[in-house]
């Protein structure tokens, strides 16, 4: 029975997101909310200059509509007993808190995008401004988890519950901000972020379903549906970009799924592509400074390196998605056999 609400969430999110594109893409064109392409990027990306940005609003609305319909139905109609209601209530608090966190990150992205569009340049908020706001949002989310009864214990496959004490909250704060920015770095070519995040969401949907954390499963299904709906408009050649509005929101959603399961350790495996993207930037910058101007990669983040090697955007999306499928499958079986 619970599977109905999960499918409903995915279908609603997909439908709303895809249909919104019929109105939002022309609207963004009309108000001249076009992306300014960085001159330091691949030269062939200059033809994308002016492509509408902030399209992330499409799946943000789709995901919220899907969750607003599916989660109450799941909570009220599918509960079999009073104790079941209490258990579902705990995961409900995590799901709602996760949605609000993702919205907070999306608002930061919107501010960044808006400044870029108004000033017609590819620079929005300063790095310091973004980090301060991101730490505030992440901190508020972790505080909500604490109020909802979350402890400093985290579940690790094959090890069970591990209490990290105060270090849990410190690592969680740094981990959320780091991963959200890693998801943001993944948004560099047509369809990449949405396709990778689709498979990340599917993996968490399956894991949450196995653990009977259906509110989190609904959240993951809605995210997956929104990503597919957006890909209709964002797959190469993209008619719209998600912008930081969308990429930071998706980063928040991915974190919400990992922490909603109380297994943030899985984010390292399931989000392998995100980690590779941000590490490639860190390695490139560090190597550049140590060698006084030499580069390890042709360009970072890593997807641009493969572009410079001659890979098409479609090939990069396909390979990165397949890697995510394998990583997600590994995480799923780790949970099945690890508890």
TORZAKOL-556589 format. One record per residue (C-alpha): residue number from 1; x, y, z. Coordinates in steps of 0.05 Angstrom, whole numbers, m for minus. Example, Ala and Ser with C-alpha at 12.3 -4.5 7.8 and 13.67 -1.06 7.14 Angstrom:
<atoms>
<atom><n>1</n><xx>246</xx><yy>m90</yy><zz>156</zz></atom>
<atom><n>2</n><xx>273</xx><yy>m21</yy><zz>143</zz></atom>
</atoms>
This chain:
<atoms>
<atom><n>1</n><xx>0</xx><yy>0</yy><zz>0</zz></atom>
<atom><n>2</n><xx>56</xx><yy>49</yy><zz>17</zz></atom>
<atom><n>3</n><xx>84</xx><yy>38</yy><zz>m53</zz></atom>
<atom><n>4</n><xx>24</xx><yy>75</yy><zz>m82</zz></atom>
<atom><n>5</n><xx>43</xx><yy>140</yy><zz>m48</zz></atom>
<atom><n>6</n><xx>115</xx><yy>132</yy><zz>m70</zz></atom>
<atom><n>7</n><xx>94</xx><yy>123</yy><zz>m142</zz></atom>
<atom><n>8</n><xx>45</xx><yy>181</yy><zz>m135</zz></atom>
<atom><n>9</n><xx>100</xx><yy>226</yy><zz>m110</zz></atom>
<atom><n>10</n><xx>145</xx><yy>209</yy><zz>m169</zz></atom>
<atom><n>11</n><xx>89</xx><yy>217</yy><zz>m220</zz></atom>
<atom><n>12</n><xx>64</xx><yy>283</yy><zz>m191</zz></atom>
<atom><n>13</n><xx>134</xx><yy>313</yy><zz>m187</zz></atom>
<atom><n>14</n><xx>149</xx><yy>291</yy><zz>m258</zz></atom>
<atom><n>15</n><xx>84</xx><yy>317</yy><zz>m286</zz></atom>
<atom><n>16</n><xx>85</xx><yy>385</yy><zz>m252</zz></atom>
<atom><n>17</n><xx>158</xx><yy>397</yy><zz>m269</zz></atom>
<atom><n>18</n><xx>151</xx><yy>377</yy><zz>m342</zz></atom>
<atom><n>19</n><xx>88</xx><yy>418</yy><zz>m352</zz></atom>
<atom><n>20</n><xx>117</xx><yy>479</yy><zz>m318</zz></atom>
<atom><n>21</n><xx>171</xx><yy>480</yy><zz>m371</zz></atom>
<atom><n>22</n><xx>118</xx><yy>497</yy><zz>m424</zz></atom>
<atom><n>23</n><xx>106</xx><yy>563</yy><zz>m387</zz></atom>
<atom><n>24</n><xx>171</xx><yy>577</yy><zz>m350</zz></atom>
<atom><n>25</n><xx>221</xx><yy>570</yy><zz>m407</zz></atom>
<atom><n>26</n><xx>186</xx><yy>623</yy><zz>m451</zz></atom>
<atom><n>27</n><xx>175</xx><yy>666</yy><zz>m389</zz></atom>
<atom><n>28</n><xx>249</xx><yy>666</yy><zz>m371</zz></atom>
<atom><n>29</n><xx>265</xx><yy>683</yy><zz>m443</zz></atom>
<atom><n>30</n><xx>215</xx><yy>740</yy><zz>m441</zz></atom>
<atom><n>31</n><xx>245</xx><yy>772</yy><zz>m378</zz></atom>
<atom><n>32</n><xx>316</xx><yy>761</yy><zz>m405</zz></atom>
<atom><n>33</n><xx>338</xx><yy>716</yy><zz>m348</zz></atom>
<atom><n>34</n><xx>394</xx><yy>686</yy><zz>m389</zz></atom>
<atom><n>35</n><xx>458</xx><yy>653</yy><zz>m366</zz></atom>
<atom><n>36</n><xx>524</xx><yy>690</yy><zz>m376</zz></atom>
<atom><n>37</n><xx>575</xx><yy>637</yy><zz>m395</zz></atom>
<atom><n>38</n><xx>644</xx><yy>641</yy><zz>m363</zz></atom>
<atom><n>39</n><xx>699</xx><yy>660</yy><zz>m412</zz></atom>
<atom><n>40</n><xx>748</xx><yy>613</yy><zz>m376</zz></atom>
<atom><n>41</n><xx>704</xx><yy>553</yy><zz>m393</zz></atom>
<atom><n>42</n><xx>705</xx><yy>511</yy><zz>m457</zz></atom>
<atom><n>43</n><xx>700</xx><yy>559</yy><zz>m516</zz></atom>
<atom><n>44</n><xx>643</xx><yy>519</yy><zz>m549</zz></atom>
<atom><n>45</n><xx>600</xx><yy>535</yy><zz>m487</zz></atom>
<atom><n>46</n><xx>596</xx><yy>607</yy><zz>m511</zz></atom>
<atom><n>47</n><xx>539</xx><yy>587</yy><zz>m558</zz></atom>
<atom><n>48</n><xx>498</xx><yy>573</yy><zz>m495</zz></atom>
<atom><n>49</n><xx>503</xx><yy>646</yy><zz>m474</zz></atom>
<atom><n>50</n><xx>434</xx><yy>673</yy><zz>m460</zz></atom>
<atom><n>51</n><xx>401</xx><yy>605</yy><zz>m447</zz></atom>
<atom><n>52</n><xx>349</xx><yy>617</yy><zz>m392</zz></atom>
<atom><n>53</n><xx>372</xx><yy>601</yy><zz>m321</zz></atom>
<atom><n>54</n><xx>336</xx><yy>592</yy><zz>m254</zz></atom>
<atom><n>55</n><xx>298</xx><yy>534</yy><zz>m286</zz></atom>
<atom><n>56</n><xx>308</xx><yy>498</yy><zz>m220</zz></atom>
<atom><n>57</n><xx>243</xx><yy>530</yy><zz>m198</zz></atom>
<atom><n>58</n><xx>208</xx><yy>479</yy><zz>m242</zz></atom>
<atom><n>59</n><xx>229</xx><yy>418</yy><zz>m201</zz></atom>
<atom><n>60</n><xx>228</xx><yy>456</yy><zz>m135</zz></atom>
<atom><n>61</n><xx>153</xx><yy>469</yy><zz>m146</zz></atom>
<atom><n>62</n><xx>143</xx><yy>398</yy><zz>m173</zz></atom>
<atom><n>63</n><xx>176</xx><yy>366</yy><zz>m113</zz></atom>
<atom><n>64</n><xx>139</xx><yy>409</yy><zz>m63</zz></atom>
<atom><n>65</n><xx>71</xx><yy>394</yy><zz>m95</zz></atom>
<atom><n>66</n><xx>86</xx><yy>320</yy><zz>m97</zz></atom>
<atom><n>67</n><xx>107</xx><yy>318</yy><zz>m23</zz></atom>
<atom><n>68</n><xx>49</xx><yy>363</yy><zz>m1</zz></atom>
<atom><n>69</n><xx>1</xx><yy>312</yy><zz>m31</zz></atom>
<atom><n>70</n><xx>35</xx><yy>245</yy><zz>m19</zz></atom>
<atom><n>71</n><xx>65</xx><yy>253</yy><zz>51</zz></atom>
<atom><n>72</n><xx>m1</xx><yy>271</yy><zz>86</zz></atom>
<atom><n>73</n><xx>m36</xx><yy>214</yy><zz>50</zz></atom>
<atom><n>74</n><xx>19</xx><yy>166</yy><zz>69</zz></atom>
<atom><n>75</n><xx>18</xx><yy>191</yy><zz>141</zz></atom>
<atom><n>76</n><xx>m57</xx><yy>189</yy><zz>152</zz></atom>
<atom><n>77</n><xx>m84</xx><yy>134</yy><zz>107</zz></atom>
<atom><n>78</n><xx>m28</xx><yy>83</yy><zz>109</zz></atom>
<atom><n>79</n><xx>m15</xx><yy>81</yy><zz>184</zz></atom>
<atom><n>80</n><xx>m39</xx><yy>15</yy><zz>214</zz></atom>
<atom><n>81</n><xx>m35</xx><yy>31</yy><zz>289</zz></atom>
<atom><n>82</n><xx>m20</xx><yy>87</yy><zz>338</zz></atom>
<atom><n>83</n><xx>52</xx><yy>63</yy><zz>346</zz></atom>
<atom><n>84</n><xx>58</xx><yy>63</yy><zz>270</zz></atom>
<atom><n>85</n><xx>35</xx><yy>136</yy><zz>270</zz></atom>
<atom><n>86</n><xx>89</xx><yy>154</yy><zz>320</zz></atom>
<atom><n>87</n><xx>143</xx><yy>120</yy><zz>280</zz></atom>
<atom><n>88</n><xx>120</xx><yy>153</yy><zz>216</zz></atom>
<atom><n>89</n><xx>116</xx><yy>219</yy><zz>254</zz></atom>
<atom><n>90</n><xx>191</xx><yy>216</yy><zz>269</zz></atom>
<atom><n>91</n><xx>209</xx><yy>206</yy><zz>196</zz></atom>
<atom><n>92</n><xx>157</xx><yy>258</yy><zz>177</zz></atom>
<atom><n>93</n><xx>195</xx><yy>310</yy><zz>219</zz></atom>
<atom><n>94</n><xx>259</xx><yy>291</yy><zz>183</zz></atom>
<atom><n>95</n><xx>226</xx><yy>295</yy><zz>115</zz></atom>
<atom><n>96</n><xx>196</xx><yy>364</yy><zz>128</zz></atom>
<atom><n>97</n><xx>261</xx><yy>389</yy><zz>158</zz></atom>
<atom><n>98</n><xx>299</xx><yy>364</yy><zz>98</zz></atom>
<atom><n>99</n><xx>251</xx><yy>399</yy><zz>50</zz></atom>
<atom><n>100</n><xx>258</xx><yy>464</yy><zz>87</zz></atom>
<atom><n>101</n><xx>334</xx><yy>457</yy><zz>87</zz></atom>
<atom><n>102</n><xx>334</xx><yy>446</yy><zz>12</zz></atom>
<atom><n>103</n><xx>290</xx><yy>506</yy><zz>3</zz></atom>
<atom><n>104</n><xx>338</xx><yy>548</yy><zz>44</zz></atom>
<atom><n>105</n><xx>396</xx><yy>527</yy><zz>m1</zz></atom>
<atom><n>106</n><xx>353</xx><yy>541</yy><zz>m61</zz></atom>
<atom><n>107</n><xx>340</xx><yy>612</yy><zz>m36</zz></atom>
<atom><n>108</n><xx>414</xx><yy>623</yy><zz>m30</zz></atom>
<atom><n>109</n><xx>422</xx><yy>599</yy><zz>m101</zz></atom>
<atom><n>110</n><xx>366</xx><yy>645</yy><zz>m124</zz></atom>
<atom><n>111</n><xx>401</xx><yy>705</yy><zz>m94</zz></atom>
<atom><n>112</n><xx>465</xx><yy>685</yy><zz>m129</zz></atom>
<atom><n>113</n><xx>429</xx><yy>674</yy><zz>m196</zz></atom>
<atom><n>114</n><xx>390</xx><yy>739</yy><zz>m190</zz></atom>
<atom><n>115</n><xx>453</xx><yy>780</yy><zz>m179</zz></atom>
<atom><n>116</n><xx>486</xx><yy>746</yy><zz>m239</zz></atom>
<atom><n>117</n><xx>427</xx><yy>760</yy><zz>m284</zz></atom>
<atom><n>118</n><xx>417</xx><yy>833</yy><zz>m262</zz></atom>
<atom><n>119</n><xx>491</xx><yy>849</yy><zz>m269</zz></atom>
<atom><n>120</n><xx>498</xx><yy>807</yy><zz>m332</zz></atom>
<atom><n>121</n><xx>561</xx><yy>772</yy><zz>m307</zz></atom>
<atom><n>122</n><xx>577</xx><yy>703</yy><zz>m281</zz></atom>
<atom><n>123</n><xx>592</xx><yy>727</yy><zz>m210</zz></atom>
<atom><n>124</n><xx>537</xx><yy>730</yy><zz>m158</zz></atom>
<atom><n>125</n><xx>545</xx><yy>728</yy><zz>m83</zz></atom>
<atom><n>126</n><xx>617</xx><yy>727</yy><zz>m57</zz></atom>
<atom><n>127</n><xx>645</xx><yy>661</yy><zz>m33</zz></atom>
<atom><n>128</n><xx>644</xx><yy>686</yy><zz>39</zz></atom>
<atom><n>129</n><xx>572</xx><yy>708</yy><zz>34</zz></atom>
<atom><n>130</n><xx>551</xx><yy>641</yy><zz>6</zz></atom>
<atom><n>131</n><xx>588</xx><yy>601</yy><zz>58</zz></atom>
<atom><n>132</n><xx>560</xx><yy>641</yy><zz>116</zz></atom>
<atom><n>133</n><xx>489</xx><yy>632</yy><zz>91</zz></atom>
<atom><n>134</n><xx>500</xx><yy>558</yy><zz>76</zz></atom>
<atom><n>135</n><xx>528</xx><yy>544</yy><zz>146</zz></atom>
<atom><n>136</n><xx>468</xx><yy>579</yy><zz>176</zz></atom>
<atom><n>137</n><xx>419</xx><yy>536</yy><zz>136</zz></atom>
<atom><n>138</n><xx>457</xx><yy>472</yy><zz>151</zz></atom>
<atom><n>139</n><xx>461</xx><yy>491</yy><zz>225</zz></atom>
<atom><n>140</n><xx>386</xx><yy>504</yy><zz>229</zz></atom>
<atom><n>141</n><xx>372</xx><yy>437</yy><zz>197</zz></atom>
<atom><n>142</n><xx>417</xx><yy>399</yy><zz>246</zz></atom>
<atom><n>143</n><xx>384</xx><yy>436</yy><zz>304</zz></atom>
<atom><n>144</n><xx>316</xx><yy>414</yy><zz>278</zz></atom>
<atom><n>145</n><xx>342</xx><yy>342</yy><zz>277</zz></atom>
<atom><n>146</n><xx>365</xx><yy>350</yy><zz>349</zz></atom>
<atom><n>147</n><xx>297</xx><yy>377</yy><zz>370</zz></atom>
<atom><n>148</n><xx>264</xx><yy>318</yy><zz>334</zz></atom>
<atom><n>149</n><xx>303</xx><yy>270</yy><zz>377</zz></atom>
<atom><n>150</n><xx>364</xx><yy>256</yy><zz>335</zz></atom>
<atom><n>151</n><xx>426</xx><yy>237</yy><zz>376</zz></atom>
<atom><n>152</n><xx>499</xx><yy>238</yy><zz>359</zz></atom>
<atom><n>153</n><xx>494</xx><yy>165</yy><zz>338</zz></atom>
<atom><n>154</n><xx>497</xx><yy>148</yy><zz>265</zz></atom>
<atom><n>155</n><xx>484</xx><yy>81</yy><zz>230</zz></atom>
<atom><n>156</n><xx>541</xx><yy>50</yy><zz>192</zz></atom>
<atom><n>157</n><xx>531</xx><yy>m15</yy><zz>153</zz></atom>
<atom><n>158</n><xx>565</xx><yy>m75</yy><zz>186</zz></atom>
<atom><n>159</n><xx>581</xx><yy>m33</yy><zz>248</zz></atom>
<atom><n>160</n><xx>512</xx><yy>m13</yy><zz>271</zz></atom>
<atom><n>161</n><xx>501</xx><yy>50</yy><zz>313</zz></atom>
<atom><n>162</n><xx>565</xx><yy>90</yy><zz>325</zz></atom>
<atom><n>163</n><xx>563</xx><yy>148</yy><zz>374</zz></atom>
<atom><n>164</n><xx>610</xx><yy>203</yy><zz>353</zz></atom>
<atom><n>165</n><xx>591</xx><yy>252</yy><zz>407</zz></atom>
<atom><n>166</n><xx>600</xx><yy>326</yy><zz>391</zz></atom>
<atom><n>167</n><xx>643</xx><yy>308</yy><zz>331</zz></atom>
<atom><n>168</n><xx>580</xx><yy>281</yy><zz>296</zz></atom>
<atom><n>169</n><xx>549</xx><yy>351</yy><zz>294</zz></atom>
<atom><n>170</n><xx>614</xx><yy>383</yy><zz>271</zz></atom>
<atom><n>171</n><xx>625</xx><yy>332</yy><zz>216</zz></atom>
<atom><n>172</n><xx>552</xx><yy>336</yy><zz>196</zz></atom>
<atom><n>173</n><xx>555</xx><yy>412</yy><zz>189</zz></atom>
<atom><n>174</n><xx>618</xx><yy>410</yy><zz>147</zz></atom>
<atom><n>175</n><xx>593</xx><yy>350</yy><zz>107</zz></atom>
<atom><n>176</n><xx>527</xx><yy>383</yy><zz>88</zz></atom>
<atom><n>177</n><xx>559</xx><yy>447</yy><zz>65</zz></atom>
<atom><n>178</n><xx>613</xx><yy>409</yy><zz>28</zz></atom>
<atom><n>179</n><xx>565</xx><yy>362</yy><zz>m7</zz></atom>
<atom><n>180</n><xx>516</xx><yy>417</yy><zz>m26</zz></atom>
<atom><n>181</n><xx>573</xx><yy>454</yy><zz>m61</zz></atom>
<atom><n>182</n><xx>596</xx><yy>388</yy><zz>m93</zz></atom>
<atom><n>183</n><xx>527</xx><yy>380</yy><zz>m124</zz></atom>
<atom><n>184</n><xx>532</xx><yy>452</yy><zz>m147</zz></atom>
<atom><n>185</n><xx>599</xx><yy>437</yy><zz>m182</zz></atom>
<atom><n>186</n><xx>566</xx><yy>378</yy><zz>m218</zz></atom>
<atom><n>187</n><xx>520</xx><yy>427</yy><zz>m255</zz></atom>
<atom><n>188</n><xx>566</xx><yy>446</yy><zz>m312</zz></atom>
<atom><n>189</n><xx>540</xx><yy>412</yy><zz>m375</zz></atom>
<atom><n>190</n><xx>471</xx><yy>397</yy><zz>m403</zz></atom>
<atom><n>191</n><xx>433</xx><yy>345</yy><zz>m364</zz></atom>
<atom><n>192</n><xx>491</xx><yy>322</yy><zz>m319</zz></atom>
<atom><n>193</n><xx>466</xx><yy>344</yy><zz>m250</zz></atom>
<atom><n>194</n><xx>394</xx><yy>323</yy><zz>m261</zz></atom>
<atom><n>195</n><xx>413</xx><yy>254</yy><zz>m289</zz></atom>
<atom><n>196</n><xx>463</xx><yy>239</yy><zz>m234</zz></atom>
<atom><n>197</n><xx>416</xx><yy>263</yy><zz>m180</zz></atom>
<atom><n>198</n><xx>360</xx><yy>221</yy><zz>m209</zz></atom>
<atom><n>199</n><xx>400</xx><yy>158</yy><zz>m197</zz></atom>
<atom><n>200</n><xx>422</xx><yy>182</yy><zz>m129</zz></atom>
<atom><n>201</n><xx>349</xx><yy>192</yy><zz>m111</zz></atom>
<atom><n>202</n><xx>329</xx><yy>124</yy><zz>m137</zz></atom>
<atom><n>203</n><xx>382</xx><yy>91</yy><zz>m94</zz></atom>
<atom><n>204</n><xx>358</xx><yy>127</yy><zz>m31</zz></atom>
<atom><n>205</n><xx>286</xx><yy>111</yy><zz>m49</zz></atom>
<atom><n>206</n><xx>302</xx><yy>37</yy><zz>m52</zz></atom>
<atom><n>207</n><xx>342</xx><yy>39</yy><zz>13</zz></atom>
<atom><n>208</n><xx>289</xx><yy>79</yy><zz>50</zz></atom>
<atom><n>209</n><xx>236</xx><yy>30</yy><zz>25</zz></atom>
<atom><n>210</n><xx>276</xx><yy>m30</yy><zz>51</zz></atom>
<atom><n>211</n><xx>282</xx><yy>4</yy><zz>119</zz></atom>
<atom><n>212</n><xx>208</xx><yy>21</yy><zz>118</zz></atom>
<atom><n>213</n><xx>222</xx><yy>96</yy><zz>124</zz></atom>
<atom><n>214</n><xx>168</xx><yy>112</yy><zz>74</zz></atom>
<atom><n>215</n><xx>167</xx><yy>188</yy><zz>84</zz></atom>
<atom><n>216</n><xx>240</xx><yy>190</yy><zz>63</zz></atom>
<atom><n>217</n><xx>225</xx><yy>143</yy><zz>6</zz></atom>
<atom><n>218</n><xx>170</xx><yy>191</yy><zz>m17</zz></atom>
<atom><n>219</n><xx>219</xx><yy>249</yy><zz>m12</zz></atom>
<atom><n>220</n><xx>269</xx><yy>211</yy><zz>m56</zz></atom>
<atom><n>221</n><xx>215</xx><yy>191</yy><zz>m106</zz></atom>
<atom><n>222</n><xx>192</xx><yy>263</yy><zz>m113</zz></atom>
<atom><n>223</n><xx>264</xx><yy>285</yy><zz>m125</zz></atom>
<atom><n>224</n><xx>275</xx><yy>231</yy><zz>m177</zz></atom>
<atom><n>225</n><xx>210</xx><yy>250</yy><zz>m213</zz></atom>
<atom><n>226</n><xx>229</xx><yy>323</yy><zz>m212</zz></atom>
<atom><n>227</n><xx>297</xx><yy>308</yy><zz>m242</zz></atom>
<atom><n>228</n><xx>267</xx><yy>268</yy><zz>m300</zz></atom>
<atom><n>229</n><xx>214</xx><yy>322</yy><zz>m312</zz></atom>
<atom><n>230</n><xx>269</xx><yy>374</yy><zz>m315</zz></atom>
<atom><n>231</n><xx>312</xx><yy>333</yy><zz>m362</zz></atom>
<atom><n>232</n><xx>259</xx><yy>341</yy><zz>m416</zz></atom>
<atom><n>233</n><xx>280</xx><yy>413</yy><zz>m419</zz></atom>
<atom><n>234</n><xx>352</xx><yy>408</yy><zz>m396</zz></atom>
<atom><n>235</n><xx>380</xx><yy>348</yy><zz>m435</zz></atom>
<atom><n>236</n><xx>430</xx><yy>367</yy><zz>m490</zz></atom>
<atom><n>237</n><xx>418</xx><yy>415</yy><zz>m523</zz></atom>
<atom><n>238</n><xx>389</xx><yy>448</yy><zz>m461</zz></atom>
<atom><n>239</n><xx>331</xx><yy>496</yy><zz>m468</zz></atom>
<atom><n>240</n><xx>339</xx><yy>519</yy><zz>m396</zz></atom>
<atom><n>241</n><xx>391</xx><yy>513</yy><zz>m340</zz></atom>
<atom><n>242</n><xx>374</xx><yy>499</yy><zz>m267</zz></atom>
<atom><n>243</n><xx>422</xx><yy>553</yy><zz>m242</zz></atom>
<atom><n>244</n><xx>448</xx><yy>555</yy><zz>m171</zz></atom>
<atom><n>245</n><xx>374</xx><yy>559</yy><zz>m151</zz></atom>
<atom><n>246</n><xx>365</xx><yy>488</yy><zz>m173</zz></atom>
<atom><n>247</n><xx>434</xx><yy>458</yy><zz>m160</zz></atom>
<atom><n>248</n><xx>438</xx><yy>482</yy><zz>m88</zz></atom>
<atom><n>249</n><xx>367</xx><yy>459</yy><zz>m76</zz></atom>
<atom><n>250</n><xx>384</xx><yy>389</yy><zz>m102</zz></atom>
<atom><n>251</n><xx>446</xx><yy>389</yy><zz>m58</zz></atom>
<atom><n>252</n><xx>401</xx><yy>402</yy><zz>2</zz></atom>
<atom><n>253</n><xx>353</xx><yy>346</yy><zz>m20</zz></atom>
<atom><n>254</n><xx>409</xx><yy>296</yy><zz>m27</zz></atom>
<atom><n>255</n><xx>435</xx><yy>312</yy><zz>43</zz></atom>
<atom><n>256</n><xx>364</xx><yy>308</yy><zz>70</zz></atom>
<atom><n>257</n><xx>358</xx><yy>237</yy><zz>43</zz></atom>
<atom><n>258</n><xx>423</xx><yy>213</yy><zz>74</zz></atom>
<atom><n>259</n><xx>410</xx><yy>245</yy><zz>141</zz></atom>
<atom><n>260</n><xx>336</xx><yy>225</yy><zz>139</zz></atom>
<atom><n>261</n><xx>360</xx><yy>152</yy><zz>139</zz></atom>
<atom><n>262</n><xx>409</xx><yy>169</yy><zz>195</zz></atom>
<atom><n>263</n><xx>462</xx><yy>141</yy><zz>149</zz></atom>
<atom><n>264</n><xx>499</xx><yy>202</yy><zz>122</zz></atom>
<atom><n>265</n><xx>559</xx><yy>157</yy><zz>110</zz></atom>
<atom><n>266</n><xx>523</xx><yy>130</yy><zz>49</zz></atom>
<atom><n>267</n><xx>528</xx><yy>199</yy><zz>17</zz></atom>
<atom><n>268</n><xx>601</xx><yy>185</yy><zz>4</zz></atom>
<atom><n>269</n><xx>586</xx><yy>124</yy><zz>m37</zz></atom>
<atom><n>270</n><xx>520</xx><yy>142</yy><zz>m70</zz></atom>
<atom><n>271</n><xx>546</xx><yy>213</yy><zz>m84</zz></atom>
<atom><n>272</n><xx>612</xx><yy>188</yy><zz>m112</zz></atom>
<atom><n>273</n><xx>606</xx><yy>233</yy><zz>m174</zz></atom>
<atom><n>274</n><xx>593</xx><yy>294</yy><zz>m131</zz></atom>
<atom><n>275</n><xx>655</xx><yy>278</yy><zz>m89</zz></atom>
<atom><n>276</n><xx>697</xx><yy>268</yy><zz>m151</zz></atom>
<atom><n>277</n><xx>674</xx><yy>335</yy><zz>m179</zz></atom>
<atom><n>278</n><xx>692</xx><yy>377</yy><zz>m118</zz></atom>
<atom><n>279</n><xx>757</xx><yy>338</yy><zz>m105</zz></atom>
<atom><n>280</n><xx>779</xx><yy>352</yy><zz>m176</zz></atom>
<atom><n>281</n><xx>772</xx><yy>426</yy><zz>m163</zz></atom>
<atom><n>282</n><xx>810</xx><yy>422</yy><zz>m97</zz></atom>
<atom><n>283</n><xx>865</xx><yy>380</yy><zz>m128</zz></atom>
<atom><n>284</n><xx>870</xx><yy>426</yy><zz>m189</zz></atom>
<atom><n>285</n><xx>876</xx><yy>489</yy><zz>m147</zz></atom>
<atom><n>286</n><xx>926</xx><yy>458</yy><zz>m98</zz></atom>
<atom><n>287</n><xx>969</xx><yy>429</yy><zz>m154</zz></atom>
<atom><n>288</n><xx>967</xx><yy>496</yy><zz>m191</zz></atom>
<atom><n>289</n><xx>993</xx><yy>533</yy><zz>m130</zz></atom>
<atom><n>290</n><xx>1046</xx><yy>482</yy><zz>m112</zz></atom>
<atom><n>291</n><xx>1074</xx><yy>478</yy><zz>m183</zz></atom>
<atom><n>292</n><xx>1068</xx><yy>553</yy><zz>m196</zz></atom>
<atom><n>293</n><xx>1019</xx><yy>549</yy><zz>m254</zz></atom>
<atom><n>294</n><xx>1017</xx><yy>476</yy><zz>m278</zz></atom>
<atom><n>295</n><xx>951</xx><yy>439</yy><zz>m284</zz></atom>
<atom><n>296</n><xx>937</xx><yy>366</yy><zz>m268</zz></atom>
<atom><n>297</n><xx>871</xx><yy>365</yy><zz>m306</zz></atom>
<atom><n>298</n><xx>858</xx><yy>400</yy><zz>m372</zz></atom>
<atom><n>299</n><xx>802</xx><yy>436</yy><zz>m336</zz></atom>
<atom><n>300</n><xx>762</xx><yy>427</yy><zz>m272</zz></atom>
<atom><n>301</n><xx>712</xx><yy>406</yy><zz>m249</zz></atom>
<atom><n>302</n><xx>726</xx><yy>337</yy><zz>m276</zz></atom>
<atom><n>303</n><xx>669</xx><yy>336</yy><zz>m327</zz></atom>
<atom><n>304</n><xx>704</xx><yy>394</yy><zz>m364</zz></atom>
<atom><n>305</n><xx>768</xx><yy>353</yy><zz>m366</zz></atom>
<atom><n>306</n><xx>732</xx><yy>298</yy><zz>m404</zz></atom>
<atom><n>307</n><xx>700</xx><yy>350</yy><zz>m449</zz></atom>
<atom><n>308</n><xx>770</xx><yy>376</yy><zz>m466</zz></atom>
<atom><n>309</n><xx>790</xx><yy>304</yy><zz>m481</zz></atom>
<atom><n>310</n><xx>736</xx><yy>301</yy><zz>m534</zz></atom>
<atom><n>311</n><xx>678</xx><yy>269</yy><zz>m497</zz></atom>
<atom><n>312</n><xx>609</xx><yy>294</yy><zz>m517</zz></atom>
<atom><n>313</n><xx>563</xx><yy>320</yy><zz>m463</zz></atom>
<atom><n>314</n><xx>516</xx><yy>262</yy><zz>m474</zz></atom>
<atom><n>315</n><xx>573</xx><yy>212</yy><zz>m464</zz></atom>
<atom><n>316</n><xx>594</xx><yy>245</yy><zz>m399</zz></atom>
<atom><n>317</n><xx>523</xx><yy>244</yy><zz>m373</zz></atom>
<atom><n>318</n><xx>516</xx><yy>170</yy><zz>m392</zz></atom>
<atom><n>319</n><xx>582</xx><yy>148</yy><zz>m361</zz></atom>
<atom><n>320</n><xx>573</xx><yy>189</yy><zz>m297</zz></atom>
<atom><n>321</n><xx>502</xx><yy>162</yy><zz>m290</zz></atom>
<atom><n>322</n><xx>526</xx><yy>90</yy><zz>m298</zz></atom>
<atom><n>323</n><xx>578</xx><yy>101</yy><zz>m244</zz></atom>
<atom><n>324</n><xx>523</xx><yy>128</yy><zz>m199</zz></atom>
<atom><n>325</n><xx>479</xx><yy>68</yy><zz>m213</zz></atom>
<atom><n>326</n><xx>536</xx><yy>21</yy><zz>m193</zz></atom>
<atom><n>327</n><xx>551</xx><yy>61</yy><zz>m130</zz></atom>
<atom><n>328</n><xx>478</xx><yy>64</yy><zz>m111</zz></atom>
<atom><n>329</n><xx>470</xx><yy>m10</yy><zz>m122</zz></atom>
<atom><n>330</n><xx>530</xx><yy>m24</yy><zz>m78</zz></atom>
<atom><n>331</n><xx>501</xx><yy>21</yy><zz>m23</zz></atom>
<atom><n>332</n><xx>434</xx><yy>m15</yy><zz>m27</zz></atom>
<atom><n>333</n><xx>465</xx><yy>m84</yy><zz>m17</zz></atom>
<atom><n>334</n><xx>510</xx><yy>m56</yy><zz>38</zz></atom>
<atom><n>335</n><xx>447</xx><yy>m36</yy><zz>76</zz></atom>
<atom><n>336</n><xx>412</xx><yy>m103</yy><zz>63</zz></atom>
<atom><n>337</n><xx>470</xx><yy>m145</yy><zz>86</zz></atom>
<atom><n>338</n><xx>499</xx><yy>m96</yy><zz>136</zz></atom>
<atom><n>339</n><xx>441</xx><yy>m95</yy><zz>186</zz></atom>
</atoms>
